[in-house]
Amino acid sequence: MEFKDLQVFQMVAKKGTMTGAAKELNYVQSNVTSRIQKLEAELNTPLFNRHNRGMILTPEGKKLLIYSEKILSLANEAKKIIRNSEEPSGKLEIGSVETVIKLPIILSAYNKKYTHVDLSLVTGVTEQLQEEVLNYRLDGAFVTEAGRHPDLIHHSVFQEELVLISDLTPTSFEQLKSTPFLCFSKGCGYRAKLEEWFKDEKITPSKIMEFGTLETILGSVVAGLGITFVPKSSVSYLEERGVIQCHSIPEKYSKINTIFIRRADTYLTSTVEKFIETIDFCKEETNYPLSFV
């Protein structure tokens, strides 16, 4: 069983077709097919169920996917440990909750200082990013704190004040509760906080509308489509321009922490260590909170 076979296997599982995996890996399809057949022959079991629309993992394939992620992560970690030095280098894959407002300050400071690091960023909601870190697909991620996971190390970043925002139409607080709620998908920490508040107050939203980007959500609020729940620092510029209203909520639900997470069982390379140091440095050097949504 070769590392490359496992990489191909993971890509087929992700894309759901040989064609999609071949395109992503820049391989000819016959190469992808032969590697999957080789794996199945070596393990003496089918790893995928084939159907008209593509391929899905068999129960045995699902087991192999879990182990393949661990194997490839350990192999990558071994390379990092052997190559590790005071000067960070190699790949650093970071995740962040949607949408980053001040994170460019951290990324820029790190990228300028450590030029041999290939830094990449992916975005998503808290639950999704936590799973990516737990499954060794990300070196770390900025997420909203929602309890301690035993397999993760948490680094505090900052605390945010959450507010309800609406357009400028004069509206009572009771009317706001019955207005459509605009949000990210399930797994978003801010949405979870609002749902906790609604549940305790026995409020049932008239409608929940999910969006993929903060820009779309804020534009829809300004247009009067509904309300949303965001860090105050991320919309202060809109409030100053006079296009939205901010509404305070009970303190129990308005405070939320943003943290940086990484796996507890992985070696702390200089690449990750220096990134954490950069976070701490930027916190101390800036007079405003770093804001994520």
Helices and strands as residue ranges (DSSP letters): H 3-15, H 18-25, H 29-43, E 48-51, E 54-57, H 59-83, E 90-97, H 103-113, E 117-124, H 126-134, E 140-144, E 152-166, H 173-177, E 181-183, H 189-200, E 208-210, H 214-222, E 228-231, H 232-241, E 245-247, H 251-254, E 255-263, H 270-285
